[in-house]
Amino acid sequence: MNAPLPALLTGIRAAIIDLDGTMVDTAPDFHVAINHVRADLDLAPLDIETIKKFVGKGTENLIRRVLAVDFTSDQADAHFPAALASYQRHYHVANGTYSALYPDVQEGLVALQEKGLRLACVTNKPIAYALPLLEKMGLKSYFELVYGGDSFAKKKPDPEPLLQVCADFALQPRHVVAIGDSSNDAQAARAAGCRVLNVPYGYNHGQPIQNVDSDGIVSTLLDAALCISA
């Protein structure tokens, strides 16, 4: 049985939607690419549940977390350049190959558009990976704006990317809702002055989404659309 919808969010004119763990289950792509990196370093593979806990704070953090499983801080620093280069090679091939859309993602995006909301995708994934992934998943056409983790000097949970979307859309943050699977999205939204909804099925660094300060948890993007009003 689905949980009750959060209270109606009114005055919303745009939505900023996260990518990994919110629209697309990309953990299988990370799993394949990271274990290729570990093989290059003669390290044992990691299981997908461990890797999910490392996702969400950008590529550099991901690789450092992977190296920290086996190496001291100094050793990890020494291996980092080669590991990052290896990851970039392998992830370029894996990107979108093993991923899948979460339920009701396209239906939710359509419903948000039908309510007159403008849509932006803001992700901590580098833009060179985010755009091809959105294209491969059939999602790119829904978004007026797409910003990646390297589009600005700072990434979520810093509010800078969300504030830039508000400026691009000429909207006050109170008229914008962020939708994501993790504390990154909620903290960035709170700092920007946006509303925020979380989905329960993503990664959130292995922590319970119920502990995140948000305006509510929605089962799907379609449910998110049902509790948003312009």
C-alpha positions as CSV (number, residue, x, y, z in Angstrom):
1,M,0.0,0.0,0.0
2,N,1.4,3.4,-1.0
3,A,2.0,6.0,1.7
4,P,-0.3,9.0,1.8
5,L,0.8,12.0,-0.4
6,P,2.4,15.0,1.3
7,A,0.4,18.2,1.7
8,L,-0.2,20.1,-1.5
9,L,2.6,22.4,-2.5
10,T,1.1,25.5,-4.0
11,G,2.6,28.3,-6.1
12,I,5.1,26.0,-7.8
13,R,6.1,27.0,-11.4
14,A,9.2,24.9,-12.0
15,A,10.7,21.6,-10.8
16,I,14.4,20.7,-10.5
17,I,14.8,17.0,-10.8
18,D,17.8,14.9,-9.8
19,L,19.1,12.1,-12.1
20,D,20.9,9.1,-10.5
21,G,18.6,7.4,-8.0
22,T,15.7,9.6,-8.8
23,M,14.9,9.1,-12.5
24,V,17.3,6.4,-13.4
25,D,18.7,3.4,-11.5
26,T,22.3,3.9,-12.5
27,A,23.9,1.7,-9.8
28,P,24.4,-1.2,-12.3
29,D,26.5,1.1,-14.5
30,F,28.6,2.2,-11.6
31,H,29.0,-1.4,-10.5
32,V,30.4,-2.5,-13.8
33,A,32.7,0.5,-14.3
34,I,34.0,0.5,-10.7
35,N,34.8,-3.2,-10.7
36,H,36.7,-2.7,-14.0
37,V,38.7,0.0,-12.2
38,R,39.4,-2.3,-9.3
39,A,40.5,-5.1,-11.6
40,D,42.9,-2.6,-13.2
41,L,44.3,-2.1,-9.7
42,D,44.3,-5.9,-8.9
43,L,41.7,-5.3,-6.2
44,A,38.7,-7.6,-5.4
45,P,35.3,-6.5,-6.8
46,L,32.7,-4.7,-4.6
47,D,29.1,-5.7,-4.4
48,I,26.5,-3.3,-5.8
49,E,25.0,-2.5,-2.3
50,T,28.4,-1.1,-1.2
51,I,28.8,0.9,-4.3
52,K,25.3,2.5,-3.9
53,K,26.5,4.0,-0.6
54,F,29.3,5.8,-2.5
55,V,27.0,7.4,-5.2
56,G,25.7,11.0,-5.1
57,K,28.5,13.4,-4.3
58,G,30.2,13.4,-7.7
59,T,32.8,11.4,-9.5
60,E,35.9,12.4,-7.5
61,N,34.2,11.5,-4.2
62,L,33.0,8.2,-5.7
63,I,36.6,7.2,-6.7
64,R,38.0,8.3,-3.4
65,R,35.4,6.2,-1.5
66,V,36.2,3.2,-3.7
67,L,40.0,3.5,-3.0
68,A,39.4,4.0,0.7
69,V,38.1,0.5,0.9
70,D,41.6,-0.9,0.5
71,F,44.1,2.0,0.9
72,T,45.2,4.5,3.5
73,S,44.6,8.1,2.7
74,D,48.1,8.6,1.3
75,Q,47.9,5.4,-0.7
76,A,44.6,6.5,-2.1
77,D,46.0,9.9,-3.1
78,A,48.8,8.1,-5.0
79,H,46.4,5.8,-6.9
80,F,43.7,8.5,-7.5
81,P,44.8,9.9,-10.9
82,A,45.2,6.5,-12.5
83,A,41.9,5.2,-10.9
84,L,40.0,8.3,-12.1
85,A,41.4,7.9,-15.6
86,S,40.4,4.2,-15.6
87,Y,36.9,5.0,-14.3
88,Q,36.4,7.6,-17.0
89,R,37.3,5.1,-19.7
90,H,35.1,2.3,-18.3
91,Y,32.1,4.5,-17.4
92,H,32.0,6.1,-20.8
93,V,31.3,2.6,-22.1
94,A,28.9,1.5,-19.3
95,N,26.9,4.8,-19.1
96,G,23.3,3.9,-19.7
97,T,24.1,0.4,-20.8
98,Y,22.9,-1.4,-17.6
99,S,20.6,1.4,-16.3
100,A,16.8,1.4,-16.1
101,L,14.1,4.0,-15.5
102,Y,12.3,3.9,-12.2
103,P,8.5,3.4,-12.4
104,D,6.4,6.3,-13.6
105,V,9.3,8.6,-14.4
106,Q,8.1,9.6,-17.9
107,E,4.5,9.7,-16.7
108,G,5.5,12.0,-13.9
109,L,7.5,14.3,-16.2
110,V,4.5,14.5,-18.6
111,A,2.2,15.3,-15.7
112,L,4.5,18.0,-14.4
113,Q,4.6,19.6,-17.9
114,E,0.8,19.4,-18.2
115,K,0.6,21.4,-15.0
116,G,2.6,24.1,-16.7
117,L,5.8,23.5,-14.8
118,R,9.2,24.3,-16.4
119,L,11.7,21.4,-15.9
120,A,15.4,21.4,-15.2
121,C,17.6,18.4,-14.4
122,V,20.4,19.1,-11.9
123,T,22.8,16.2,-11.1
124,N,26.2,15.8,-9.6
125,K,27.1,13.5,-12.5
126,P,29.5,15.2,-14.9
127,I,27.6,16.8,-17.7
128,A,29.5,14.7,-20.3
129,Y,27.8,11.7,-18.8
130,A,24.5,13.2,-17.8
131,L,23.5,14.4,-21.3
132,P,24.1,11.1,-23.1
133,L,22.4,9.2,-20.3
134,L,19.3,11.4,-20.5
135,E,19.3,10.9,-24.3
136,K,19.6,7.2,-24.1
137,M,16.8,6.9,-21.5
138,G,14.5,9.1,-23.6
139,L,14.3,11.9,-21.1
140,K,16.4,14.8,-22.5
141,S,13.5,16.4,-24.4
142,Y,11.5,17.0,-21.2
143,F,14.1,19.4,-19.8
144,E,14.8,23.0,-20.7
145,L,18.0,23.0,-18.7
146,V,20.5,20.3,-17.7
147,Y,23.3,21.1,-15.3
148,G,26.0,18.6,-14.2
149,G,28.3,18.3,-11.2
150,D,31.0,20.2,-13.2
151,S,28.8,22.9,-14.6
152,F,29.6,25.2,-11.7
153,A,32.3,25.7,-9.1
154,K,30.2,23.9,-6.5
155,K,27.7,21.0,-6.7
156,K,24.8,19.9,-4.5
157,P,24.4,20.1,-1.5
158,D,25.6,23.6,-2.2
159,P,22.6,25.7,-3.5
160,E,24.5,27.3,-6.4
161,P,23.2,25.0,-9.2
162,L,19.6,25.4,-7.9
163,L,19.9,29.2,-7.6
164,Q,21.2,29.3,-11.2
165,V,18.1,27.5,-12.4
166,C,15.9,29.9,-10.5
167,A,17.7,32.8,-12.2
168,D,17.5,31.1,-15.6
169,F,13.8,30.7,-15.2
170,A,13.4,34.2,-13.7
171,L,11.6,32.6,-10.7
172,Q,11.9,33.2,-7.0
173,P,13.1,30.0,-5.2
174,R,9.8,29.7,-3.3
175,H,8.1,29.0,-6.7
176,V,10.5,26.1,-7.4
177,V,10.5,22.5,-6.1
178,A,13.5,20.2,-6.1
179,I,12.8,16.5,-6.4
180,G,15.5,14.0,-5.5
181,D,16.5,10.8,-3.7
182,S,19.1,12.1,-1.2
183,S,20.1,14.6,1.5
184,N,22.1,16.4,-1.2
185,D,18.9,17.5,-2.9
186,A,17.1,18.5,0.3
187,Q,20.0,20.4,1.7
188,A,20.6,22.3,-1.6
189,A,16.9,23.1,-1.8
190,R,16.6,24.3,1.8
191,A,19.7,26.5,1.3
192,A,18.3,28.0,-1.9
193,G,14.9,28.6,-0.5
194,C,13.2,26.1,-2.7
195,R,10.6,23.5,-1.7
196,V,11.8,19.8,-1.8
197,L,10.3,16.4,-2.2
198,N,12.2,13.1,-1.8
199,V,11.7,9.7,-3.4
200,P,12.3,6.7,-1.2
201,Y,13.9,4.2,-3.7
202,G,17.2,5.9,-4.5
203,Y,20.6,5.8,-2.8
204,N,21.0,8.6,-0.2
205,H,24.5,7.4,0.7
206,G,23.0,4.3,2.4
207,Q,21.0,6.4,4.9
208,P,17.2,6.3,5.5
209,I,15.4,9.0,3.5
210,Q,13.0,9.4,6.4
211,N,15.7,11.2,8.3
212,V,16.1,13.9,5.6
213,D,14.4,17.3,6.1
214,S,12.0,17.7,3.2
215,D,8.4,18.7,2.4
216,G,7.5,15.1,2.0
217,I,8.3,11.7,0.5
218,V,6.6,10.7,-2.7
219,S,6.5,7.1,-4.1
220,T,7.2,8.2,-7.7
221,L,7.6,11.3,-9.9
222,L,3.9,10.8,-10.8
223,D,3.0,11.1,-7.2
224,A,5.1,14.2,-7.0
225,A,3.1,15.8,-9.8
226,L,-0.1,15.0,-7.9
227,C,0.9,17.0,-4.9
228,I,2.2,20.1,-6.8
229,S,0.0,23.0,-7.8
230,A,1.0,26.0,-9.8
